[in-house]
Amino acid sequence: MHYGTFGGLPTRILYVFVGLAPLILFITGFVMWKQRYRTKSPTGFIKRSVLK
């Protein structure tokens, strides 16, 4: 499995997609997080809720 010989070409292609999944999840999560804090108040400060 470590050399990519198990299962032939289809398995190698699957390994590429599985290997790229964390990067894709990181990028999409960052974009979603950035969109959440993008809205600003009229004073220019970011609105955040404070838990008490």
All heavy atoms as TSV, in Angstrom:
chain	resi	resn	atom	element	x	y	z
A	1	MET	N	N	0.810	-1.195	0.000
A	1	MET	CA	C	0.000	0.000	0.000
A	1	MET	C	C	0.857	1.264	0.000
A	1	MET	O	O	0.477	2.254	-0.597
A	1	MET	CB	C	-0.932	0.013	1.209
A	1	MET	CG	C	-2.020	-1.041	1.133
A	1	MET	SD	S	-3.072	-1.094	2.591
A	1	MET	CE	C	-4.013	0.374	2.356
A	2	HIS	N	N	1.996	1.228	0.637
A	2	HIS	CA	C	2.821	2.427	0.732
A	2	HIS	C	C	3.467	2.801	-0.599
A	2	HIS	O	O	3.830	3.945	-0.813
A	2	HIS	CB	C	3.906	2.251	1.791
A	2	HIS	CG	C	3.357	2.224	3.178
A	2	HIS	ND1	N	2.965	3.364	3.823
A	2	HIS	CD2	C	3.108	1.200	4.034
A	2	HIS	CE1	C	2.510	3.050	5.025
A	2	HIS	NE2	N	2.582	1.743	5.170
A	3	TYR	N	N	3.610	1.829	-1.473
A	3	TYR	CA	C	4.234	2.111	-2.763
A	3	TYR	C	C	3.221	2.379	-3.862
A	3	TYR	O	O	3.588	2.696	-4.980
A	3	TYR	CB	C	5.135	0.940	-3.179
A	3	TYR	CG	C	6.277	0.731	-2.215
A	3	TYR	CD1	C	6.287	-0.357	-1.353
A	3	TYR	CD2	C	7.323	1.634	-2.163
A	3	TYR	CE1	C	7.334	-0.543	-0.461
A	3	TYR	CE2	C	8.368	1.456	-1.275
A	3	TYR	CZ	C	8.367	0.361	-0.433
A	3	TYR	OH	O	9.395	0.191	0.450
A	4	GLY	N	N	1.961	2.252	-3.578
A	4	GLY	CA	C	0.926	2.513	-4.563
A	4	GLY	C	C	0.741	1.392	-5.564
A	4	GLY	O	O	0.177	1.611	-6.635
A	5	THR	N	N	1.192	0.188	-5.239
A	5	THR	CA	C	1.058	-0.928	-6.170
A	5	THR	C	C	-0.189	-1.760	-5.894
A	5	THR	O	O	-0.568	-2.583	-6.712
A	5	THR	CB	C	2.291	-1.845	-6.091
A	5	THR	OG1	O	2.441	-2.292	-4.746
A	5	THR	CG2	C	3.537	-1.112	-6.533
A	6	PHE	N	N	-0.809	-1.555	-4.749
A	6	PHE	CA	C	-2.005	-2.319	-4.395
A	6	PHE	C	C	-3.219	-1.770	-5.135
A	6	PHE	O	O	-3.552	-0.602	-5.015
A	6	PHE	CB	C	-2.252	-2.238	-2.885
A	6	PHE	CG	C	-3.506	-2.926	-2.436
A	6	PHE	CD1	C	-3.556	-4.296	-2.326
A	6	PHE	CD2	C	-4.645	-2.197	-2.155
A	6	PHE	CE1	C	-4.703	-4.934	-1.919
A	6	PHE	CE2	C	-5.807	-2.825	-1.753
A	6	PHE	CZ	C	-5.832	-4.195	-1.636
A	7	GLY	N	N	-3.870	-2.588	-5.951
A	7	GLY	CA	C	-5.102	-2.187	-6.618
A	7	GLY	C	C	-4.929	-1.485	-7.949
A	7	GLY	O	O	-5.905	-1.152	-8.598
A	8	GLY	N	N	-3.717	-1.191	-8.329
A	8	GLY	CA	C	-3.488	-0.582	-9.626
A	8	GLY	C	C	-3.803	0.909	-9.680
A	8	GLY	O	O	-3.833	1.614	-8.678
A	9	LEU	N	N	-4.064	1.375	-10.893
A	9	LEU	CA	C	-4.292	2.795	-11.140
A	9	LEU	C	C	-5.526	3.345	-10.429
A	9	LEU	O	O	-5.456	4.452	-9.884
A	9	LEU	CB	C	-4.384	3.045	-12.648
A	9	LEU	CG	C	-4.542	4.502	-13.072
A	9	LEU	CD1	C	-3.351	5.326	-12.604
A	9	LEU	CD2	C	-4.714	4.601	-14.570
A	10	PRO	N	N	-6.670	2.640	-10.400
A	10	PRO	CA	C	-7.833	3.204	-9.693
A	10	PRO	C	C	-7.548	3.503	-8.221
A	10	PRO	O	O	-8.000	4.510	-7.687
A	10	PRO	CB	C	-8.912	2.126	-9.832
A	10	PRO	CG	C	-8.525	1.355	-11.044
A	10	PRO	CD	C	-7.031	1.385	-11.069
A	11	THR	N	N	-6.779	2.645	-7.572
A	11	THR	CA	C	-6.456	2.863	-6.169
A	11	THR	C	C	-5.512	4.051	-6.012
A	11	THR	O	O	-5.639	4.822	-5.060
A	11	THR	CB	C	-5.822	1.601	-5.562
A	11	THR	OG1	O	-6.682	0.496	-5.810
A	11	THR	CG2	C	-5.634	1.743	-4.075
A	12	ARG	N	N	-4.592	4.223	-6.938
A	12	ARG	CA	C	-3.693	5.379	-6.887
A	12	ARG	C	C	-4.485	6.677	-7.008
A	12	ARG	O	O	-4.210	7.653	-6.310
A	12	ARG	CB	C	-2.668	5.316	-8.007
A	12	ARG	CG	C	-1.642	4.249	-7.809
A	12	ARG	CD	C	-0.638	4.292	-8.914
A	12	ARG	NE	N	0.219	3.120	-8.879
A	12	ARG	CZ	C	1.176	2.889	-9.737
A	12	ARG	NH1	N	1.409	3.737	-10.714
A	12	ARG	NH2	N	1.910	1.814	-9.636
A	13	ILE	N	N	-5.452	6.700	-7.907
A	13	ILE	CA	C	-6.293	7.886	-8.077
A	13	ILE	C	C	-7.089	8.150	-6.805
A	13	ILE	O	O	-7.210	9.297	-6.356
A	13	ILE	CB	C	-7.206	7.725	-9.301
A	13	ILE	CG1	C	-6.356	7.677	-10.582
A	13	ILE	CG2	C	-8.231	8.857	-9.380
A	13	ILE	CD1	C	-7.128	7.297	-11.824
A	14	LEU	N	N	-7.621	7.099	-6.196
A	14	LEU	CA	C	-8.347	7.242	-4.933
A	14	LEU	C	C	-7.439	7.796	-3.840
A	14	LEU	O	O	-7.848	8.667	-3.060
A	14	LEU	CB	C	-8.927	5.894	-4.503
A	14	LEU	CG	C	-9.684	5.879	-3.182
A	14	LEU	CD1	C	-10.942	6.739	-3.285
A	14	LEU	CD2	C	-10.024	4.462	-2.788
A	15	TYR	N	N	-6.192	7.306	-3.783
A	15	TYR	CA	C	-5.239	7.802	-2.787
A	15	TYR	C	C	-4.974	9.293	-2.961
A	15	TYR	O	O	-4.805	10.021	-1.981
A	15	TYR	CB	C	-3.912	7.054	-2.887
A	15	TYR	CG	C	-3.927	5.644	-2.356
A	15	TYR	CD1	C	-2.927	4.743	-2.705
A	15	TYR	CD2	C	-4.927	5.192	-1.513
A	15	TYR	CE1	C	-2.914	3.449	-2.227
A	15	TYR	CE2	C	-4.936	3.906	-1.025
A	15	TYR	CZ	C	-3.918	3.034	-1.391
A	15	TYR	OH	O	-3.918	1.763	-0.900
A	16	VAL	N	N	-4.929	9.775	-4.194
A	16	VAL	CA	C	-4.704	11.197	-4.441
A	16	VAL	C	C	-5.855	12.011	-3.873
A	16	VAL	O	O	-5.648	13.023	-3.195
A	16	VAL	CB	C	-4.517	11.474	-5.945
A	16	VAL	CG1	C	-4.563	12.959	-6.239
A	16	VAL	CG2	C	-3.216	10.876	-6.436
A	17	PHE	N	N	-7.101	11.592	-4.143
A	17	PHE	CA	C	-8.252	12.328	-3.632
A	17	PHE	C	C	-8.330	12.273	-2.107
A	17	PHE	O	O	-8.650	13.273	-1.462
A	17	PHE	CB	C	-9.552	11.820	-4.259
A	17	PHE	CG	C	-9.711	12.234	-5.687
A	17	PHE	CD1	C	-9.791	11.281	-6.688
A	17	PHE	CD2	C	-9.779	13.578	-6.037
A	17	PHE	CE1	C	-9.937	11.664	-8.013
A	17	PHE	CE2	C	-9.922	13.974	-7.354
A	17	PHE	CZ	C	-10.002	13.011	-8.349
A	18	VAL	N	N	-8.036	11.138	-1.536
A	18	VAL	CA	C	-8.049	11.019	-0.071
A	18	VAL	C	C	-6.944	11.877	0.541
A	18	VAL	O	O	-7.135	12.506	1.579
A	18	VAL	CB	C	-7.913	9.540	0.352
A	18	VAL	CG1	C	-7.660	9.401	1.842
A	18	VAL	CG2	C	-9.158	8.763	-0.047
A	19	GLY	N	N	-5.800	11.938	-0.126
A	19	GLY	CA	C	-4.696	12.748	0.371
A	19	GLY	C	C	-4.968	14.242	0.280
A	19	GLY	O	O	-4.489	15.017	1.106
A	20	LEU	N	N	-5.748	14.675	-0.710
A	20	LEU	CA	C	-6.060	16.086	-0.874
A	20	LEU	C	C	-7.264	16.529	-0.049
A	20	LEU	O	O	-7.503	17.731	0.082
A	20	LEU	CB	C	-6.308	16.406	-2.350
A	20	LEU	CG	C	-5.079	16.347	-3.248
A	20	LEU	CD1	C	-5.481	16.579	-4.698
A	20	LEU	CD2	C	-4.035	17.337	-2.819
A	21	ALA	N	N	-8.018	15.598	0.506
A	21	ALA	CA	C	-9.226	15.926	1.259
A	21	ALA	C	C	-8.955	16.870	2.437
A	21	ALA	O	O	-9.694	17.839	2.617
A	21	ALA	CB	C	-9.922	14.651	1.731
A	22	PRO	N	N	-7.919	16.658	3.261
A	22	PRO	CA	C	-7.684	17.606	4.364
A	22	PRO	C	C	-7.411	19.024	3.875
A	22	PRO	O	O	-7.870	19.988	4.491
A	22	PRO	CB	C	-6.463	17.030	5.082
A	22	PRO	CG	C	-6.460	15.586	4.746
A	22	PRO	CD	C	-7.014	15.497	3.361
A	23	LEU	N	N	-6.674	19.161	2.793
A	23	LEU	CA	C	-6.407	20.493	2.254
A	23	LEU	C	C	-7.694	21.159	1.786
A	23	LEU	O	O	-7.923	22.344	2.072
A	23	LEU	CB	C	-5.419	20.405	1.091
A	23	LEU	CG	C	-5.127	21.717	0.364
A	23	LEU	CD1	C	-4.425	22.696	1.304
A	23	LEU	CD2	C	-4.308	21.459	-0.876
A	24	ILE	N	N	-8.538	20.427	1.099
A	24	ILE	CA	C	-9.801	20.977	0.616
A	24	ILE	C	C	-10.699	21.368	1.789
A	24	ILE	O	O	-11.322	22.433	1.787
A	24	ILE	CB	C	-10.503	19.981	-0.324
A	24	ILE	CG1	C	-9.656	19.808	-1.593
A	24	ILE	CG2	C	-11.905	20.419	-0.667
A	24	ILE	CD1	C	-10.076	18.655	-2.473
A	25	LEU	N	N	-10.750	20.531	2.813
A	25	LEU	CA	C	-11.553	20.847	3.994
A	25	LEU	C	C	-11.016	22.079	4.718
A	25	LEU	O	O	-11.794	22.907	5.210
A	25	LEU	CB	C	-11.584	19.650	4.950
A	25	LEU	CG	C	-12.407	18.463	4.476
A	25	LEU	CD1	C	-12.184	17.278	5.404
A	25	LEU	CD2	C	-13.865	18.821	4.398
A	26	PHE	N	N	-9.692	22.222	4.785
A	26	PHE	CA	C	-9.103	23.391	5.418
A	26	PHE	C	C	-9.458	24.659	4.646
A	26	PHE	O	O	-9.847	25.666	5.244
A	26	PHE	CB	C	-7.581	23.238	5.503
A	26	PHE	CG	C	-6.896	24.470	6.013
A	26	PHE	CD1	C	-6.909	24.767	7.367
A	26	PHE	CD2	C	-6.248	25.324	5.146
A	26	PHE	CE1	C	-6.289	25.912	7.838
A	26	PHE	CE2	C	-5.622	26.464	5.604
A	26	PHE	CZ	C	-5.637	26.754	6.961
A	27	ILE	N	N	-9.337	24.614	3.338
A	27	ILE	CA	C	-9.613	25.803	2.521
A	27	ILE	C	C	-11.077	26.195	2.614
A	27	ILE	O	O	-11.404	27.368	2.824
A	27	ILE	CB	C	-9.188	25.566	1.060
A	27	ILE	CG1	C	-7.660	25.486	0.974
A	27	ILE	CG2	C	-9.711	26.668	0.149
A	27	ILE	CD1	C	-7.139	25.051	-0.369
A	28	THR	N	N	-11.985	25.238	2.478
A	28	THR	CA	C	-13.401	25.573	2.549
A	28	THR	C	C	-13.796	26.048	3.950
A	28	THR	O	O	-14.613	26.955	4.095
A	28	THR	CB	C	-14.279	24.387	2.138
A	28	THR	OG1	O	-13.957	23.247	2.951
A	28	THR	CG2	C	-14.078	24.038	0.668
A	29	GLY	N	N	-13.214	25.461	4.988
A	29	GLY	CA	C	-13.489	25.912	6.341
A	29	GLY	C	C	-12.995	27.321	6.582
A	29	GLY	O	O	-13.668	28.133	7.225
A	30	PHE	N	N	-11.821	27.650	6.048
A	30	PHE	CA	C	-11.287	29.002	6.189
A	30	PHE	C	C	-12.160	30.013	5.465
A	30	PHE	O	O	-12.430	31.093	5.993
A	30	PHE	CB	C	-9.856	29.061	5.657
A	30	PHE	CG	C	-9.246	30.425	5.759
A	30	PHE	CD1	C	-8.795	30.896	6.980
A	30	PHE	CD2	C	-9.131	31.238	4.646
A	30	PHE	CE1	C	-8.228	32.161	7.087
A	30	PHE	CE2	C	-8.577	32.497	4.743
A	30	PHE	CZ	C	-8.116	32.965	5.959
A	31	VAL	N	N	-12.627	29.667	4.279
A	31	VAL	CA	C	-13.495	30.580	3.524
A	31	VAL	C	C	-14.801	30.808	4.280
A	31	VAL	O	O	-15.273	31.950	4.388
A	31	VAL	CB	C	-13.760	30.033	2.104
A	31	VAL	CG1	C	-14.855	30.817	1.406
A	31	VAL	CG2	C	-12.481	30.061	1.289
A	32	MET	N	N	-15.381	29.762	4.836
A	32	MET	CA	C	-16.615	29.914	5.599
A	32	MET	C	C	-16.381	30.762	6.849
A	32	MET	O	O	-17.208	31.604	7.208
A	32	MET	CB	C	-17.172	28.548	5.986
A	32	MET	CG	C	-17.698	27.771	4.808
A	32	MET	SD	S	-18.146	26.080	5.218
A	32	MET	CE	C	-19.462	26.352	6.371
A	33	TRP	N	N	-15.251	30.557	7.528
A	33	TRP	CA	C	-14.926	31.339	8.710
A	33	TRP	C	C	-14.712	32.804	8.350
A	33	TRP	O	O	-15.169	33.698	9.051
A	33	TRP	CB	C	-13.667	30.767	9.357
A	33	TRP	CG	C	-13.169	31.576	10.507
A	33	TRP	CD1	C	-13.648	31.555	11.781
A	33	TRP	CD2	C	-12.120	32.538	10.480
A	33	TRP	NE1	N	-12.928	32.440	12.553
A	33	TRP	CE2	C	-11.985	33.052	11.781
A	33	TRP	CE3	C	-11.263	32.993	9.483
A	33	TRP	CZ2	C	-11.037	34.006	12.107
A	33	TRP	CZ3	C	-10.324	33.949	9.810
A	33	TRP	CH2	C	-10.221	34.441	11.103
A	34	LYS	N	N	-14.041	33.047	7.245
A	34	LYS	CA	C	-13.771	34.419	6.807
A	34	LYS	C	C	-15.072	35.142	6.465
A	34	LYS	O	O	-15.227	36.313	6.787
A	34	LYS	CB	C	-12.842	34.372	5.591
A	34	LYS	CG	C	-12.364	35.675	5.101
A	34	LYS	CD	C	-11.199	36.138	5.914
A	34	LYS	CE	C	-10.571	37.332	5.224
A	34	LYS	NZ	N	-9.643	38.006	6.056
A	35	GLN	N	N	-16.005	34.464	5.831
A	35	GLN	CA	C	-17.288	35.066	5.487
A	35	GLN	C	C	-18.082	35.425	6.736
A	35	GLN	O	O	-18.803	36.406	6.754
A	35	GLN	CB	C	-18.111	34.126	4.601
A	35	GLN	CG	C	-17.558	33.944	3.216
A	35	GLN	CD	C	-17.627	35.201	2.390
A	35	GLN	OE1	O	-18.535	36.002	2.535
A	35	GLN	NE2	N	-16.645	35.386	1.538
A	36	ARG	N	N	-17.964	34.641	7.785
A	36	ARG	CA	C	-18.721	34.885	9.010
A	36	ARG	C	C	-18.290	36.194	9.666
A	36	ARG	O	O	-19.115	36.950	10.162
A	36	ARG	CB	C	-18.510	33.749	10.003
A	36	ARG	CG	C	-19.258	33.981	11.303
A	36	ARG	CD	C	-18.939	32.966	12.348
A	36	ARG	NE	N	-19.327	31.645	11.895
A	36	ARG	CZ	C	-19.086	30.540	12.562
A	36	ARG	NH1	N	-18.428	30.596	13.708
A	36	ARG	NH2	N	-19.455	29.375	12.115
A	37	TYR	N	N	-17.009	36.476	9.697
A	37	TYR	CA	C	-16.498	37.673	10.363
A	37	TYR	C	C	-16.266	38.831	9.402
A	37	TYR	O	O	-15.615	39.795	9.738
A	37	TYR	CB	C	-15.201	37.350	11.096
A	37	TYR	CG	C	-15.450	36.466	12.288
A	37	TYR	CD1	C	-15.082	35.136	12.272
A	37	TYR	CD2	C	-16.095	36.956	13.414
A	37	TYR	CE1	C	-15.318	34.313	13.359
A	37	TYR	CE2	C	-16.345	36.155	14.496
A	37	TYR	CZ	C	-15.953	34.833	14.461
A	37	TYR	OH	O	-16.204	34.035	15.526
A	38	ARG	N	N	-16.814	38.744	8.214
A	38	ARG	CA	C	-16.620	39.792	7.232
A	38	ARG	C	C	-17.533	40.993	7.469
A	38	ARG	O	O	-17.170	42.120	7.169
A	38	ARG	CB	C	-16.862	39.228	5.833
A	38	ARG	CG	C	-16.440	40.139	4.733
A	38	ARG	CD	C	-16.499	39.438	3.417
A	38	ARG	NE	N	-16.068	40.345	2.374
A	38	ARG	CZ	C	-15.998	40.046	1.129
A	38	ARG	NH1	N	-16.321	38.835	0.734
A	38	ARG	NH2	N	-15.603	40.904	0.235
A	39	THR	N	N	-18.735	40.761	7.994
A	39	THR	CA	C	-19.668	41.866	8.227
A	39	THR	C	C	-19.162	42.749	9.349
A	39	THR	O	O	-18.792	42.288	10.414
A	39	THR	CB	C	-21.063	41.330	8.600
A	39	THR	OG1	O	-20.920	40.304	9.570
A	39	THR	CG2	C	-21.804	40.804	7.399
A	40	LYS	N	N	-19.138	44.041	9.097
A	40	LYS	CA	C	-18.653	45.001	10.085
A	40	LYS	C	C	-19.785	45.941	10.488
A	40	LYS	O	O	-20.711	46.184	9.731
A	40	LYS	CB	C	-17.497	45.806	9.517
A	40	LYS	CG	C	-16.251	45.003	9.264
A	40	LYS	CD	C	-15.120	45.894	8.802
A	40	LYS	CE	C	-13.868	45.080	8.591
A	40	LYS	NZ	N	-12.751	45.909	8.153
A	41	SER	N	N	-19.670	46.470	11.662
A	41	SER	CA	C	-20.643	47.443	12.138
A	41	SER	C	C	-20.318	48.806	11.528
A	41	SER	O	O	-19.234	49.011	10.993
A	41	SER	CB	C	-20.606	47.506	13.659
A	41	SER	OG	O	-19.374	48.035	14.074
A	42	PRO	N	N	-21.232	49.777	11.642
A	42	PRO	CA	C	-20.962	51.115	11.086
A	42	PRO	C	C	-19.727	51.786	11.670
A	42	PRO	O	O	-19.120	52.628	11.032
A	42	PRO	CB	C	-22.219	51.909	11.439
A	42	PRO	CG	C	-23.273	50.894	11.650
A	42	PRO	CD	C	-22.593	49.665	12.149
A	43	THR	N	N	-19.328	51.406	12.882
A	43	THR	CA	C	-18.142	52.017	13.493
A	43	THR	C	C	-16.853	51.410	12.953
A	43	THR	O	O	-15.774	51.916	13.241
A	43	THR	CB	C	-18.181	51.854	15.018
A	43	THR	OG1	O	-18.211	50.459	15.328
A	43	THR	CG2	C	-19.379	52.553	15.615
A	44	GLY	N	N	-16.957	50.333	12.198
A	44	GLY	CA	C	-15.760	49.704	11.635
A	44	GLY	C	C	-15.240	48.542	12.444
A	44	GLY	O	O	-14.288	47.886	12.045
A	45	PHE	N	N	-15.849	48.293	13.599
A	45	PHE	CA	C	-15.420	47.182	14.413
A	45	PHE	C	C	-16.225	45.938	14.060
A	45	PHE	O	O	-17.383	46.016	13.671
A	45	PHE	CB	C	-15.578	47.492	15.903
A	45	PHE	CG	C	-14.642	48.562	16.365
A	45	PHE	CD1	C	-15.117	49.849	16.600
A	45	PHE	CD2	C	-13.304	48.289	16.547
A	45	PHE	CE1	C	-14.255	50.838	17.010
A	45	PHE	CE2	C	-12.434	49.279	16.965
A	45	PHE	CZ	C	-12.908	50.559	17.192
A	46	ILE	N	N	-15.616	44.802	14.243
A	46	ILE	CA	C	-16.289	43.544	13.942
A	46	ILE	C	C	-17.225	43.197	15.086
A	46	ILE	O	O	-16.849	43.283	16.263
A	46	ILE	CB	C	-15.253	42.415	13.732
A	46	ILE	CG1	C	-14.366	42.769	12.537
A	46	ILE	CG2	C	-15.931	41.090	13.528
A	46	ILE	CD1	C	-13.197	41.823	12.357
A	47	LYS	N	N	-18.439	42.808	14.751
A	47	LYS	CA	C	-19.412	42.405	15.777
A	47	LYS	C	C	-19.070	41.001	16.239
A	47	LYS	O	O	-18.909	40.082	15.447
A	47	LYS	CB	C	-20.828	42.409	15.219
A	47	LYS	CG	C	-21.341	43.765	14.848
A	47	LYS	CD	C	-22.756	43.664	14.318
A	47	LYS	CE	C	-23.312	44.998	13.914
A	47	LYS	NZ	N	-24.660	44.893	13.390
A	48	ARG	N	N	-18.960	40.817	17.538
A	48	ARG	CA	C	-18.726	39.495	18.112
A	48	ARG	C	C	-19.582	39.349	19.353
A	48	ARG	O	O	-19.754	40.296	20.111
A	48	ARG	CB	C	-17.255	39.308	18.497
A	48	ARG	CG	C	-16.340	39.273	17.307
A	48	ARG	CD	C	-14.965	38.914	17.713
A	48	ARG	NE	N	-14.080	38.949	16.553
A	48	ARG	CZ	C	-12.787	38.802	16.595
A	48	ARG	NH1	N	-12.194	38.599	17.735
A	48	ARG	NH2	N	-12.074	38.848	15.510
A	49	SER	N	N	-20.099	38.184	19.551
A	49	SER	CA	C	-20.883	37.966	20.752
A	49	SER	C	C	-19.949	37.597	21.899
A	49	SER	O	O	-18.958	36.912	21.722
A	49	SER	CB	C	-21.903	36.842	20.523
A	49	SER	OG	O	-21.220	35.639	20.250
A	50	VAL	N	N	-20.274	38.064	23.090
A	50	VAL	CA	C	-19.478	37.794	24.266
A	50	VAL	C	C	-20.300	36.931	25.207
A	50	VAL	O	O	-21.400	37.305	25.595
A	50	VAL	CB	C	-19.050	39.104	24.964
A	50	VAL	CG1	C	-18.244	38.793	26.225
A	50	VAL	CG2	C	-18.272	39.993	24.011
A	51	LEU	N	N	-19.772	35.788	25.546
A	51	LEU	CA	C	-20.466	34.900	26.481
A	51	LEU	C	C	-20.129	35.307	27.902
A	51	LEU	O	O	-18.970	35.513	28.259
A	51	LEU	CB	C	-20.053	33.450	26.242
A	51	LEU	CG	C	-20.368	32.894	24.859
A	51	LEU	CD1	C	-19.817	31.487	24.738
A	51	LEU	CD2	C	-21.870	32.889	24.630
A	52	LYS	N	N	-21.139	35.428	28.743
A	52	LYS	CA	C	-20.906	35.796	30.147
A	52	LYS	C	C	-21.331	34.686	31.057
A	52	LYS	O	O	-22.198	33.963	30.870
A	52	LYS	CB	C	-21.693	37.065	30.499
A	52	LYS	CG	C	-21.131	38.256	29.782
A	52	LYS	CD	C	-21.863	39.510	30.218
A	52	LYS	CE	C	-21.254	40.713	29.513
A	52	LYS	NZ	N	-21.877	41.936	29.914
